[in-house]
Amino acid sequence: MQRFSITVGDITGSHADAIVNAANTTLLGGSGVDGAIHRAAGPELLAQCRTLGGCQTGHAKLTDGFRLHARYVIQTPGPIWQGGGKGEAELLASCYRSCLEIACARKLESVDFPSISTGVYGYPLPQAATVALRAIMTFLADHDYPRRVRMVCHTEAAARIYRQTWNLWYAESKADRL
Ligand code: APR
């Protein structure tokens, strides 16, 4: 079974064990996927988030899924794009790694990611896709859990960029093995 895949859809409808929320450091909700997840999860999610004391950019915290199909929501604030010279790539990679570490520690079978930081936070999609795929594939190479990870893109255009980036990464990794 393929451990990683790219799909198009609304992450709030996901049946994965956990979905990741592109949150902000307050963890008190917002627009974009953050707003969609809070609306779908119900007010209990915000009540739980209020007890967490926020979250640093690049870090992640686990919350329940409440009215979502997903059992958990892993909250992670991505970096705001400032041109690429303020450590954005390292912070974005840290978001993916931190979420996967939580999922691995709980031996979750499946985790769905949105494309963190590529909306309100302005991270250019091609650069974000390169960082995301490298972080995910590096983690999966060294860990047995989660068993399945998906990138859930909200649009076909975004998925196309992830697929193009995946093909480039995969070709490079095959070349390295030769
Ligand atoms: N399902 C999947 N992906 C979605 C959904 C959805 N329902 N809604 C939006 N997206 C996609 C966007 O198209 C974008 O590619 O999620 C990606 C991240 O965009 P944002 O939600 O704007 O998140 P981000 O860029 O990380 O900005 C975070 O926005 O919503 C606020 O509180 C949040 O302050 C924080 C900031």
Backbone and ligand atoms as CSV (ligand in chain L), in Angstrom:
chain,resi,resn,atom,element,x,y,z
A,1,MET,N,N,0.864,-1.190,0.000
A,1,MET,CA,C,0.000,0.000,0.000
A,1,MET,C,C,0.905,1.247,0.000
A,2,GLN,N,N,0.525,2.253,-0.789
A,2,GLN,CA,C,1.294,3.490,-0.866
A,2,GLN,C,C,1.187,4.244,0.464
A,3,ARG,N,N,2.347,4.638,1.028
A,3,ARG,CA,C,2.250,5.306,2.329
A,3,ARG,C,C,1.882,6.787,2.200
A,4,PHE,N,N,2.210,7.379,1.036
A,4,PHE,CA,C,1.893,8.801,0.872
A,4,PHE,C,C,1.099,9.014,-0.414
A,5,SER,N,N,0.100,9.889,-0.362
A,5,SER,CA,C,-0.648,10.219,-1.585
A,5,SER,C,C,-1.133,11.665,-1.518
A,6,ILE,N,N,-1.518,12.147,-2.691
A,6,ILE,CA,C,-1.993,13.525,-2.832
A,6,ILE,C,C,-3.428,13.470,-3.334
A,7,THR,N,N,-4.317,14.213,-2.712
A,7,THR,CA,C,-5.718,14.164,-3.137
A,7,THR,C,C,-6.311,15.573,-3.092
A,8,VAL,N,N,-7.476,15.707,-3.661
A,8,VAL,CA,C,-8.180,17.004,-3.671
A,8,VAL,C,C,-9.460,16.850,-2.862
A,9,GLY,N,N,-9.714,17.786,-1.974
A,9,GLY,CA,C,-10.963,17.708,-1.228
A,9,GLY,C,C,-11.010,18.681,-0.073
A,10,ASP,N,N,-12.038,18.484,0.746
A,10,ASP,CA,C,-12.235,19.286,1.962
A,10,ASP,C,C,-11.788,18.423,3.134
A,11,ILE,N,N,-10.721,18.833,3.790
A,11,ILE,CA,C,-10.114,18.007,4.840
A,11,ILE,C,C,-11.081,17.760,5.999
A,12,THR,N,N,-12.107,18.579,6.150
A,12,THR,CA,C,-13.034,18.361,7.278
A,12,THR,C,C,-13.864,17.093,7.076
A,13,GLY,N,N,-13.902,16.589,5.854
A,13,GLY,CA,C,-14.656,15.353,5.584
A,13,GLY,C,C,-13.790,14.109,5.715
A,14,SER,N,N,-12.533,14.299,6.088
A,14,SER,CA,C,-11.593,13.177,6.152
A,14,SER,C,C,-11.960,12.172,7.255
A,15,HIS,N,N,-11.711,10.887,6.946
A,15,HIS,CA,C,-11.926,9.818,7.932
A,15,HIS,C,C,-10.602,9.314,8.497
A,16,ALA,N,N,-9.530,10.095,8.270
A,16,ALA,CA,C,-8.226,9.696,8.824
A,16,ALA,C,C,-8.286,9.707,10.346
A,17,ASP,N,N,-7.343,9.018,10.984
A,17,ASP,CA,C,-7.302,9.046,12.451
A,17,ASP,C,C,-7.120,10.473,12.945
A,18,ALA,N,N,-6.284,11.245,12.192
A,18,ALA,CA,C,-6.058,12.644,12.579
A,18,ALA,C,C,-5.980,13.516,11.340
A,19,ILE,N,N,-6.534,14.716,11.480
A,19,ILE,CA,C,-6.299,15.718,10.433
A,19,ILE,C,C,-5.477,16.830,11.063
A,20,VAL,N,N,-4.692,17.490,10.245
A,20,VAL,CA,C,-3.844,18.577,10.737
A,20,VAL,C,C,-4.538,19.903,10.442
A,21,ASN,N,N,-4.467,20.808,11.400
A,21,ASN,CA,C,-5.044,22.136,11.211
A,21,ASN,C,C,-3.941,23.175,11.027
A,22,ALA,N,N,-4.041,23.949,9.950
A,22,ALA,CA,C,-3.105,25.067,9.727
A,22,ALA,C,C,-3.603,26.213,10.600
A,23,ALA,N,N,-3.157,26.201,11.836
A,23,ALA,CA,C,-3.693,27.115,12.859
A,23,ALA,C,C,-2.855,28.383,12.936
A,24,ASN,N,N,-3.137,29.185,13.967
A,24,ASN,CA,C,-2.239,30.297,14.307
A,24,ASN,C,C,-1.792,30.066,15.753
A,25,THR,N,N,-0.877,30.893,16.229
A,25,THR,CA,C,-0.229,30.576,17.517
A,25,THR,C,C,-1.191,30.700,18.709
A,26,THR,N,N,-2.329,31.333,18.514
A,26,THR,CA,C,-3.296,31.408,19.637
A,26,THR,C,C,-4.098,30.107,19.761
A,27,LEU,N,N,-4.180,29.372,18.649
A,27,LEU,CA,C,-5.031,28.156,18.551
A,27,LEU,C,C,-6.505,28.477,18.798
A,28,LEU,N,N,-6.893,29.733,18.605
A,28,LEU,CA,C,-8.294,30.099,18.908
A,28,LEU,C,C,-9.126,30.283,17.649
A,29,GLY,N,N,-8.691,29.634,16.544
A,29,GLY,CA,C,-9.493,29.644,15.324
A,29,GLY,C,C,-9.147,30.817,14.424
A,30,GLY,N,N,-9.756,30.756,13.244
A,30,GLY,CA,C,-9.443,31.800,12.251
A,30,GLY,C,C,-10.260,31.560,10.999
A,31,SER,N,N,-9.688,31.897,9.851
A,31,SER,CA,C,-10.416,31.669,8.582
A,31,SER,C,C,-9.853,30.397,7.941
A,32,GLY,N,N,-9.892,30.329,6.627
A,32,GLY,CA,C,-9.276,29.214,5.906
A,32,GLY,C,C,-9.626,27.851,6.471
A,33,VAL,N,N,-8.635,26.967,6.430
A,33,VAL,CA,C,-8.897,25.593,6.894
A,33,VAL,C,C,-9.130,25.584,8.407
A,34,ASP,N,N,-8.520,26.528,9.111
A,34,ASP,CA,C,-8.721,26.658,10.563
A,34,ASP,C,C,-10.208,26.890,10.861
A,35,GLY,N,N,-10.776,27.843,10.145
A,35,GLY,CA,C,-12.198,28.144,10.344
A,35,GLY,C,C,-13.078,26.973,9.975
A,36,ALA,N,N,-12.731,26.303,8.880
A,36,ALA,CA,C,-13.536,25.160,8.422
A,36,ALA,C,C,-13.507,24.024,9.443
A,37,ILE,N,N,-12.313,23.762,9.998
A,37,ILE,CA,C,-12.182,22.666,10.969
A,37,ILE,C,C,-12.945,22.999,12.245
A,38,HIS,N,N,-12.833,24.248,12.713
A,38,HIS,CA,C,-13.581,24.615,13.929
A,38,HIS,C,C,-15.085,24.551,13.695
A,39,ARG,N,N,-15.527,24.967,12.531
A,39,ARG,CA,C,-16.983,24.910,12.250
A,39,ARG,C,C,-17.463,23.462,12.245
A,40,ALA,N,N,-16.668,22.590,11.638
A,40,ALA,CA,C,-17.086,21.177,11.508
A,40,ALA,C,C,-16.942,20.430,12.834
A,41,ALA,N,N,-15.944,20.800,13.624
A,41,ALA,CA,C,-15.702,20.086,14.897
A,41,ALA,C,C,-16.690,20.517,15.975
A,42,GLY,N,N,-17.155,21.745,15.866
A,42,GLY,CA,C,-18.088,22.263,16.874
A,42,GLY,C,C,-17.371,23.045,17.980
A,43,PRO,N,N,-18.126,23.695,18.838
A,43,PRO,CA,C,-17.564,24.600,19.853
A,43,PRO,C,C,-16.688,23.901,20.896
A,44,GLU,N,N,-16.860,22.603,21.013
A,44,GLU,CA,C,-16.029,21.874,21.997
A,44,GLU,C,C,-14.546,21.973,21.640
A,45,LEU,N,N,-14.254,22.063,20.316
A,45,LEU,CA,C,-12.834,22.154,19.924
A,45,LEU,C,C,-12.220,23.451,20.448
A,46,LEU,N,N,-12.933,24.557,20.258
A,46,LEU,CA,C,-12.412,25.841,20.738
A,46,LEU,C,C,-12.253,25.815,22.260
A,47,ALA,N,N,-13.217,25.206,22.936
A,47,ALA,CA,C,-13.139,25.122,24.405
A,47,ALA,C,C,-11.876,24.366,24.813
A,48,GLN,N,N,-11.570,23.285,24.098
A,48,GLN,CA,C,-10.348,22.519,24.436
A,48,GLN,C,C,-9.109,23.331,24.095
A,49,CYS,N,N,-9.147,24.026,22.941
A,49,CYS,CA,C,-7.981,24.829,22.534
A,49,CYS,C,C,-7.677,25.922,23.554
A,50,ARG,N,N,-8.735,26.439,24.155
A,50,ARG,CA,C,-8.514,27.510,25.149
A,50,ARG,C,C,-7.667,27.023,26.334
A,51,THR,N,N,-7.653,25.710,26.555
A,51,THR,CA,C,-6.908,25.192,27.719
A,51,THR,C,C,-5.439,24.945,27.390
A,52,LEU,N,N,-5.073,25.132,26.100
A,52,LEU,CA,C,-3.723,24.709,25.672
A,52,LEU,C,C,-2.664,25.790,25.783
A,53,GLY,N,N,-3.101,27.044,25.931
A,53,GLY,CA,C,-2.114,28.125,26.069
A,53,GLY,C,C,-1.356,28.418,24.788
A,54,GLY,N,N,-2.001,28.202,23.649
A,54,GLY,CA,C,-1.376,28.532,22.364
A,54,GLY,C,C,-0.330,27.510,21.950
A,55,CYS,N,N,0.355,27.824,20.851
A,55,CYS,CA,C,1.361,26.890,20.306
A,55,CYS,C,C,2.356,27.700,19.486
A,56,GLN,N,N,3.626,27.403,19.638
A,56,GLN,CA,C,4.663,28.130,18.878
A,56,GLN,C,C,4.649,27.724,17.402
A,57,THR,N,N,4.997,28.633,16.554
A,57,THR,CA,C,5.152,28.312,15.122
A,57,THR,C,C,6.127,27.138,14.963
A,58,GLY,N,N,5.721,26.174,14.134
A,58,GLY,CA,C,6.591,25.015,13.905
A,58,GLY,C,C,6.385,23.892,14.895
A,59,HIS,N,N,5.664,24.169,15.990
A,59,HIS,CA,C,5.364,23.116,16.967
A,59,HIS,C,C,3.958,22.595,16.696
A,60,ALA,N,N,3.506,21.600,17.443
A,60,ALA,CA,C,2.175,21.017,17.224
A,60,ALA,C,C,1.598,20.534,18.544
A,61,LYS,N,N,0.247,20.597,18.634
A,61,LYS,CA,C,-0.432,20.097,19.832
A,61,LYS,C,C,-1.638,19.269,19.396
A,62,LEU,N,N,-1.945,18.240,20.166
A,62,LEU,CA,C,-3.046,17.327,19.825
A,62,LEU,C,C,-4.336,17.761,20.497
A,63,THR,N,N,-5.425,17.768,19.698
A,63,THR,CA,C,-6.750,17.993,20.293
A,63,THR,C,C,-7.686,16.910,19.787
A,64,ASP,N,N,-8.863,16.807,20.405
A,64,ASP,CA,C,-9.847,15.824,19.934
A,64,ASP,C,C,-10.543,16.341,18.675
A,65,GLY,N,N,-11.196,15.423,17.959
A,65,GLY,CA,C,-11.896,15.790,16.718
A,65,GLY,C,C,-13.348,16.162,16.958
A,66,PHE,N,N,-13.877,15.766,18.119
A,66,PHE,CA,C,-15.274,16.086,18.459
A,66,PHE,C,C,-16.232,15.699,17.325
A,67,ARG,N,N,-16.927,16.625,16.669
A,67,ARG,CA,C,-17.955,16.248,15.680
A,67,ARG,C,C,-17.381,15.886,14.311
A,68,LEU,N,N,-16.069,15.975,14.165
A,68,LEU,CA,C,-15.425,15.547,12.902
A,68,LEU,C,C,-15.411,14.020,12.816
A,69,HIS,N,N,-15.296,13.464,11.605
A,69,HIS,CA,C,-15.069,12.013,11.483
A,69,HIS,C,C,-13.708,11.664,12.092
A,70,ALA,N,N,-12.718,12.505,11.847
A,70,ALA,CA,C,-11.365,12.247,12.375
A,70,ALA,C,C,-11.388,12.265,13.898
A,71,ARG,N,N,-10.644,11.314,14.481
A,71,ARG,CA,C,-10.645,11.207,15.944
A,71,ARG,C,C,-9.895,12.368,16.582
A,72,TYR,N,N,-8.841,12.819,15.885
A,72,TYR,CA,C,-8.002,13.885,16.439
A,72,TYR,C,C,-7.801,15.012,15.427
A,73,VAL,N,N,-7.466,16.198,15.960
A,73,VAL,CA,C,-6.958,17.309,15.145
A,73,VAL,C,C,-5.576,17.663,15.708
A,74,ILE,N,N,-4.584,17.643,14.837
A,74,ILE,CA,C,-3.254,18.060,15.291
A,74,ILE,C,C,-3.077,19.516,14.876
A,75,GLN,N,N,-2.953,20.391,15.861
A,75,GLN,CA,C,-2.899,21.839,15.619
A,75,GLN,C,C,-1.447,22.252,15.384
A,76,THR,N,N,-1.185,22.946,14.298
A,76,THR,CA,C,0.178,23.448,14.084
A,76,THR,C,C,0.148,24.806,13.408
A,77,PRO,N,N,0.790,25.815,13.996
A,77,PRO,CA,C,0.881,27.122,13.329
A,77,PRO,C,C,2.054,27.125,12.359
A,78,GLY,N,N,1.778,27.400,11.094
A,78,GLY,CA,C,2.862,27.483,10.111
A,78,GLY,C,C,3.494,28.860,10.129
A,79,PRO,N,N,4.599,29.022,9.419
A,79,PRO,CA,C,5.269,30.321,9.329
A,79,PRO,C,C,4.537,31.253,8.352
A,80,ILE,N,N,4.593,32.528,8.640
A,80,ILE,CA,C,4.095,33.537,7.694
A,80,ILE,C,C,5.221,33.812,6.706
A,81,TRP,N,N,4.905,33.775,5.395
A,81,TRP,CA,C,5.929,33.987,4.379
A,81,TRP,C,C,6.426,35.426,4.436
A,82,GLN,N,N,7.772,35.580,4.563
A,82,GLN,CA,C,8.351,36.940,4.608
A,82,GLN,C,C,9.439,37.084,3.550
A,83,GLY,N,N,9.298,36.278,2.488
A,83,GLY,CA,C,10.287,36.384,1.404
A,83,GLY,C,C,11.283,35.237,1.369
A,84,GLY,N,N,11.304,34.424,2.413
A,84,GLY,CA,C,12.147,33.225,2.385
A,84,GLY,C,C,13.442,33.341,3.174
A,85,GLY,N,N,13.722,34.570,3.665
A,85,GLY,CA,C,15.001,34.718,4.375
A,85,GLY,C,C,14.884,34.715,5.887
A,86,LYS,N,N,13.714,34.351,6.419
A,86,LYS,CA,C,13.520,34.395,7.880
A,86,LYS,C,C,13.297,32.998,8.468
A,87,GLY,N,N,13.902,32.009,7.833
A,87,GLY,CA,C,13.786,30.645,8.369
A,87,GLY,C,C,12.445,29.992,8.123
A,88,GLU,N,N,11.713,30.506,7.156
A,88,GLU,CA,C,10.366,29.960,6.873
A,88,GLU,C,C,10.428,28.479,6.506
A,89,ALA,N,N,11.403,28.090,5.693
A,89,ALA,CA,C,11.448,26.683,5.246
A,89,ALA,C,C,11.673,25.756,6.439
A,90,GLU,N,N,12.572,26.152,7.349
A,90,GLU,CA,C,12.850,25.298,8.512
A,90,GLU,C,C,11.619,25.215,9.415
A,91,LEU,N,N,10.929,26.332,9.562
A,91,LEU,CA,C,9.728,26.334,10.412
A,91,LEU,C,C,8.611,25.492,9.788
A,92,LEU,N,N,8.471,25.578,8.466
A,92,LEU,CA,C,7.420,24.793,7.804
A,92,LEU,C,C,7.736,23.300,7.907
A,93,ALA,N,N,8.985,22.950,7.676
A,93,ALA,CA,C,9.391,21.538,7.816
A,93,ALA,C,C,9.130,21.056,9.236
A,94,SER,N,N,9.383,21.934,10.190
A,94,SER,CA,C,9.163,21.585,11.597
A,94,SER,C,C,7.685,21.334,11.880
A,95,CYS,N,N,6.791,22.076,11.212
A,95,CYS,CA,C,5.351,21.819,11.368
A,95,CYS,C,C,5.028,20.372,10.989
A,96,TYR,N,N,5.494,19.969,9.808
A,96,TYR,CA,C,5.188,18.607,9.324
A,96,TYR,C,C,5.804,17.565,10.253
A,97,ARG,N,N,7.059,17.780,10.632
A,97,ARG,CA,C,7.754,16.818,11.506
A,97,ARG,C,C,7.055,16.715,12.859
A,98,SER,N,N,6.712,17.869,13.442
A,98,SER,CA,C,6.075,17.869,14.775
A,98,SER,C,C,4.750,17.117,14.750
A,99,CYS,N,N,3.969,17.328,13.701
A,99,CYS,CA,C,2.677,16.619,13.581
A,99,CYS,C,C,2.901,15.121,13.430
A,100,LEU,N,N,3.884,14.750,12.618
A,100,LEU,CA,C,4.157,13.319,12.397
A,100,LEU,C,C,4.703,12.671,13.661
A,101,GLU,N,N,5.478,13.402,14.438
A,101,GLU,CA,C,5.993,12.866,15.711
A,101,GLU,C,C,4.850,12.558,16.674
A,102,ILE,N,N,3.853,13.440,16.722
A,102,ILE,CA,C,2.680,13.196,17.586
A,102,ILE,C,C,1.929,11.955,17.093
A,103,ALA,N,N,1.739,11.873,15.789
A,103,ALA,CA,C,1.014,10.728,15.216
A,103,ALA,C,C,1.772,9.432,15.459
A,104,CYS,N,N,3.087,9.492,15.320
A,104,CYS,CA,C,3.913,8.285,15.523
A,104,CYS,C,C,3.881,7.852,16.976
A,105,ALA,N,N,3.972,8.806,17.875
A,105,ALA,CA,C,3.978,8.475,19.317
A,105,ALA,C,C,2.689,7.775,19.732
A,106,ARG,N,N,1.592,8.128,19.042
A,106,ARG,CA,C,0.295,7.503,19.355
A,106,ARG,C,C,-0.028,6.356,18.416
A,107,LYS,N,N,0.953,6.000,17.582
A,107,LYS,CA,C,0.767,4.911,16.617
A,107,LYS,C,C,-0.530,5.071,15.811
A,108,LEU,N,N,-0.763,6.290,15.350
A,108,LEU,CA,C,-1.930,6.515,14.499
A,108,LEU,C,C,-1.692,5.893,13.135
A,109,GLU,N,N,-2.749,5.340,12.558
A,109,GLU,CA,C,-2.628,4.686,11.256
A,109,GLU,C,C,-2.553,5.721,10.129
A,110,SER,N,N,-3.368,6.793,10.265
A,110,SER,CA,C,-3.488,7.693,9.111
A,110,SER,C,C,-3.568,9.157,9.548
A,111,VAL,N,N,-2.901,10.003,8.771
A,111,VAL,CA,C,-2.901,11.445,9.028
A,111,VAL,C,C,-3.096,12.180,7.706
A,112,ASP,N,N,-4.009,13.135,7.706
A,112,ASP,CA,C,-4.221,13.975,6.524
A,112,ASP,C,C,-3.739,15.390,6.816
A,113,PHE,N,N,-2.953,15.945,5.894
A,113,PHE,CA,C,-2.444,17.316,6.013
A,113,PHE,C,C,-3.147,18.237,5.016
A,114,PRO,N,N,-3.390,19.502,5.425
A,114,PRO,CA,C,-3.661,20.524,4.426
A,114,PRO,C,C,-2.306,21.102,4.003
A,115,SER,N,N,-2.331,21.977,3.039
A,115,SER,CA,C,-1.083,22.592,2.572
A,115,SER,C,C,-0.759,23.788,3.473
A,116,ILE,N,N,-0.056,23.527,4.540
A,116,ILE,CA,C,0.174,24.502,5.608
A,116,ILE,C,C,0.854,25.771,5.070
A,117,SER,N,N,0.403,26.903,5.527
A,117,SER,CA,C,0.979,28.234,5.262
A,117,SER,C,C,0.773,28.759,3.848
A,118,THR,N,N,0.114,28.004,2.979
A,118,THR,CA,C,0.018,28.434,1.569
A,118,THR,C,C,-1.247,29.240,1.280
A,119,GLY,N,N,-1.989,29.592,2.290
A,119,GLY,CA,C,-3.177,30.433,2.090
A,119,GLY,C,C,-2.930,31.820,2.655
A,120,VAL,N,N,-3.573,32.115,3.750
A,120,VAL,CA,C,-3.436,33.441,4.402
A,120,VAL,C,C,-1.968,33.783,4.668
A,121,TYR,N,N,-1.177,32.756,4.989
A,121,TYR,CA,C,0.232,33.030,5.359
A,121,TYR,C,C,1.148,33.217,4.160
A,122,GLY,N,N,0.608,33.031,2.953
A,122,GLY,CA,C,1.300,33.488,1.754
A,122,GLY,C,C,2.514,32.724,1.291
A,123,TYR,N,N,2.732,31.532,1.828
A,123,TYR,CA,C,3.908,30.747,1.404
A,123,TYR,C,C,3.680,30.273,-0.035
A,124,PRO,N,N,4.588,30.596,-0.939
A,124,PRO,CA,C,4.366,30.164,-2.339
A,124,PRO,C,C,4.247,28.645,-2.441
A,125,LEU,N,N,3.254,28.195,-3.157
A,125,LEU,CA,C,2.926,26.762,-3.193
A,125,LEU,C,C,4.086,25.870,-3.646
A,126,PRO,N,N,4.801,26.193,-4.747
A,126,PRO,CA,C,5.885,25.304,-5.161
A,126,PRO,C,C,6.968,25.131,-4.096
A,127,GLN,N,N,7.327,26.216,-3.448
A,127,GLN,CA,C,8.355,26.122,-2.383
A,127,GLN,C,C,7.805,25.342,-1.185
A,128,ALA,N,N,6.553,25.607,-0.842
A,128,ALA,CA,C,5.955,24.900,0.306
A,128,ALA,C,C,5.830,23.414,0.014
A,129,ALA,N,N,5.476,23.071,-1.205
A,129,ALA,CA,C,5.327,21.651,-1.576
A,129,ALA,C,C,6.665,20.930,-1.475
A,130,THR,N,N,7.725,21.578,-1.905
A,130,THR,CA,C,9.067,20.963,-1.820
A,130,THR,C,C,9.437,20.690,-0.362
A,131,VAL,N,N,9.202,21.666,0.495
A,131,VAL,CA,C,9.513,21.506,1.926
A,131,VAL,C,C,8.638,20.411,2.545
A,132,ALA,N,N,7.359,20.452,2.230
A,132,ALA,CA,C,6.412,19.488,2.831
A,132,ALA,C,C,6.748,18.059,2.426
A,133,LEU,N,N,6.949,17.839,1.146
A,133,LEU,CA,C,7.198,16.471,0.669
A,133,LEU,C,C,8.510,15.934,1.219
A,134,ARG,N,N,9.541,16.802,1.256
A,134,ARG,CA,C,10.837,16.338,1.785
A,134,ARG,C,C,10.693,15.961,3.268
A,135,ALA,N,N,9.986,16.798,4.026
A,135,ALA,CA,C,9.831,16.527,5.465
A,135,ALA,C,C,9.026,15.246,5.700
A,136,ILE,N,N,7.938,15.082,4.952
A,136,ILE,CA,C,7.081,13.905,5.119
A,136,ILE,C,C,7.829,12.631,4.726
A,137,MET,N,N,8.451,12.633,3.554
A,137,MET,CA,C,9.093,11.405,3.058
A,137,MET,C,C,10.307,11.035,3.903
A,138,THR,N,N,11.022,12.046,4.407
A,138,THR,CA,C,12.160,11.752,5.287
A,138,THR,C,C,11.682,11.104,6.581
A,139,PHE,N,N,10.580,11.627,7.122
A,139,PHE,CA,C,10.046,11.065,8.372
A,139,PHE,C,C,9.559,9.639,8.141
A,140,LEU,N,N,8.812,9.424,7.067
A,140,LEU,CA,C,8.236,8.086,6.827
A,140,LEU,C,C,9.327,7.048,6.580
A,141,ALA,N,N,10.454,7.501,6.035
A,141,ALA,CA,C,11.555,6.553,5.782
A,141,ALA,C,C,12.134,6.014,7.091
A,142,ASP,N,N,11.993,6.802,8.160
A,142,ASP,CA,C,12.619,6.404,9.443
A,142,ASP,C,C,11.629,5.920,10.488
A,143,HIS,N,N,10.336,5.907,10.168
A,143,HIS,CA,C,9.329,5.551,11.188
A,143,HIS,C,C,8.256,4.620,10.594
A,144,ASP,N,N,7.723,3.722,11.427
A,144,ASP,CA,C,6.662,2.806,10.969
A,144,ASP,C,C,5.270,3.449,11.047
A,145,TYR,N,N,5.163,4.487,11.868
A,145,TYR,CA,C,3.848,5.157,11.984
A,145,TYR,C,C,3.983,6.647,11.681
A,146,PRO,N,N,2.980,7.303,11.163
A,146,PRO,CA,C,1.719,6.738,10.687
A,146,PRO,C,C,1.943,5.872,9.454
A,147,ARG,N,N,0.985,4.954,9.261
A,147,ARG,CA,C,1.086,4.036,8.123
A,147,ARG,C,C,0.742,4.729,6.810
A,148,ARG,N,N,-0.152,5.749,6.912
A,148,ARG,CA,C,-0.596,6.414,5.673
A,148,ARG,C,C,-0.710,7.904,5.900
A,149,VAL,N,N,-0.145,8.674,4.991
A,149,VAL,CA,C,-0.201,10.139,5.055
A,149,VAL,C,C,-0.733,10.648,3.721
A,150,ARG,N,N,-1.653,11.607,3.788
A,150,ARG,CA,C,-2.154,12.237,2.562
A,150,ARG,C,C,-1.977,13.740,2.659
A,151,MET,N,N,-1.699,14.336,1.517
A,151,MET,CA,C,-1.779,15.790,1.384
A,151,MET,C,C,-3.147,16.065,0.766
A,152,VAL,N,N,-4.034,16.720,1.477
A,152,VAL,CA,C,-5.389,17.004,0.988
A,152,VAL,C,C,-5.420,18.441,0.476
A,153,CYS,N,N,-5.327,18.575,-0.850
A,153,CYS,CA,C,-5.326,19.923,-1.451
A,153,CYS,C,C,-6.772,20.386,-1.657
A,154,HIS,N,N,-6.966,21.691,-1.482
A,154,HIS,CA,C,-8.343,22.193,-1.605
A,154,HIS,C,C,-8.743,22.387,-3.066
A,155,THR,N,N,-7.740,22.513,-3.930
A,155,THR,CA,C,-8.041,22.727,-5.355
A,155,THR,C,C,-7.195,21.796,-6.222
A,156,GLU,N,N,-7.682,21.538,-7.419
A,156,GLU,CA,C,-6.954,20.705,-8.377
A,156,GLU,C,C,-5.635,21.400,-8.758
A,157,ALA,N,N,-5.674,22.724,-8.813
A,157,ALA,CA,C,-4.451,23.475,-9.182
A,157,ALA,C,C,-3.348,23.240,-8.140
A,158,ALA,N,N,-3.746,23.243,-6.879
A,158,ALA,CA,C,-2.749,22.987,-5.812
A,158,ALA,C,C,-2.240,21.553,-5.904
A,159,ALA,N,N,-3.155,20.628,-6.142
A,159,ALA,CA,C,-2.754,19.208,-6.227
A,159,ALA,C,C,-1.781,19.004,-7.387
A,160,ARG,N,N,-2.005,19.731,-8.473
A,160,ARG,CA,C,-1.118,19.608,-9.647
A,160,ARG,C,C,0.294,20.013,-9.269
A,161,ILE,N,N,0.428,21.068,-8.496
A,161,ILE,CA,C,1.762,21.526,-8.071
A,161,ILE,C,C,2.405,20.487,-7.143
A,162,TYR,N,N,1.592,19.919,-6.246
A,162,TYR,CA,C,2.158,18.874,-5.365
A,162,TYR,C,C,2.591,17.655,-6.171
A,163,ARG,N,N,1.796,17.280,-7.147
A,163,ARG,CA,C,2.139,16.094,-7.966
A,163,ARG,C,C,3.394,16.355,-8.791
A,164,GLN,N,N,3.507,17.552,-9.339
A,164,GLN,CA,C,4.710,17.888,-10.122
A,164,GLN,C,C,5.936,17.850,-9.199
A,165,THR,N,N,5.762,18.394,-8.011
A,165,THR,CA,C,6.878,18.408,-7.043
A,165,THR,C,C,7.228,16.997,-6.614
A,166,TRP,N,N,6.198,16.176,-6.418
A,166,TRP,CA,C,6.419,14.775,-6.039
A,166,TRP,C,C,7.201,14.043,-7.140
A,167,ASN,N,N,6.827,14.237,-8.388
A,167,ASN,CA,C,7.517,13.574,-9.491
A,167,ASN,C,C,8.982,13.994,-9.542
A,168,LEU,N,N,9.224,15.284,-9.284
A,168,LEU,CA,C,10.618,15.761,-9.283
A,168,LEU,C,C,11.392,15.113,-8.145
A,169,TRP,N,N,10.757,15.110,-6.940
A,169,TRP,CA,C,11.442,14.568,-5.762
A,169,TRP,C,C,11.725,13.090,-5.976
A,170,TYR,N,N,10.711,12.373,-6.525
A,170,TYR,CA,C,10.822,10.917,-6.676
A,170,TYR,C,C,11.923,10.582,-7.689
A,171,ALA,N,N,11.958,11.378,-8.760
A,171,ALA,CA,C,12.993,11.141,-9.780
A,171,ALA,C,C,14.380,11.365,-9.182
A,172,GLU,N,N,14.497,12.442,-8.379
A,172,GLU,CA,C,15.801,12.743,-7.752
A,172,GLU,C,C,16.199,11.618,-6.791
A,173,SER,N,N,15.218,11.145,-6.005
A,173,SER,CA,C,15.571,10.120,-4.994
A,173,SER,C,C,15.946,8.817,-5.695
A,174,LYS,N,N,15.331,8.538,-6.858
A,174,LYS,CA,C,15.700,7.310,-7.600
A,174,LYS,C,C,17.112,7.466,-8.139
A,175,ALA,N,N,17.406,8.674,-8.624
A,175,ALA,CA,C,18.752,8.930,-9.185
A,175,ALA,C,C,19.805,8.739,-8.096
A,176,ASP,N,N,19.462,9.202,-6.865
A,176,ASP,CA,C,20.442,9.063,-5.759
A,176,ASP,C,C,20.725,7.593,-5.474
A,177,ARG,N,N,19.692,6.743,-5.718
A,177,ARG,CA,C,19.865,5.323,-5.366
A,177,ARG,C,C,20.666,4.570,-6.430
A,178,LEU,N,N,20.802,5.193,-7.623
A,178,LEU,CA,C,21.492,4.473,-8.716
A,178,LEU,C,C,23.006,4.392,-8.443
L,1,APR,N1,N,-9.676,21.546,3.205
L,1,APR,C1,C,-8.405,21.449,2.744
L,1,APR,N2,N,-7.613,22.513,2.509
L,1,APR,C2,C,-8.151,23.733,2.738
L,1,APR,C3,C,-9.469,23.930,3.225
L,1,APR,C4,C,-10.243,22.759,3.449
L,1,APR,N3,N,-11.503,22.827,3.914
L,1,APR,N4,N,-9.694,25.274,3.343
L,1,APR,C5,C,-8.564,25.882,2.939
L,1,APR,N5,N,-7.636,24.976,2.570
L,1,APR,C6,C,-6.280,25.183,2.072
L,1,APR,C7,C,-5.991,26.506,1.423
L,1,APR,O1,O,-6.407,26.489,0.070
L,1,APR,C8,C,-4.474,26.543,1.555
L,1,APR,O2,O,-3.865,25.823,0.479
L,1,APR,O3,O,-5.428,25.154,3.201
L,1,APR,C9,C,-4.203,25.779,2.850
L,1,APR,C10,C,-3.780,26.667,4.008
L,1,APR,O4,O,-4.468,27.907,3.913
L,1,APR,P1,P,-5.030,28.656,5.218
L,1,APR,O5,O,-6.170,27.918,5.757
L,1,APR,O6,O,-5.236,30.093,4.843
L,1,APR,O7,O,-3.839,28.533,6.283
L,1,APR,P2,P,-2.434,29.274,6.356
L,1,APR,O8,O,-1.997,29.816,5.051
L,1,APR,O9,O,-1.557,28.322,7.088
L,1,APR,O10,O,-2.738,30.542,7.285
L,1,APR,C11,C,-3.051,30.295,8.639
L,1,APR,O11,O,-5.041,31.585,8.514
L,1,APR,O12,O,-7.101,30.716,8.956
L,1,APR,C12,C,-6.079,31.458,9.497
L,1,APR,O13,O,-6.156,30.994,11.842
L,1,APR,C13,C,-5.439,30.757,10.660
L,1,APR,O14,O,-4.112,32.645,11.243
L,1,APR,C14,C,-4.076,31.379,10.639
L,1,APR,C15,C,-3.773,31.504,9.159
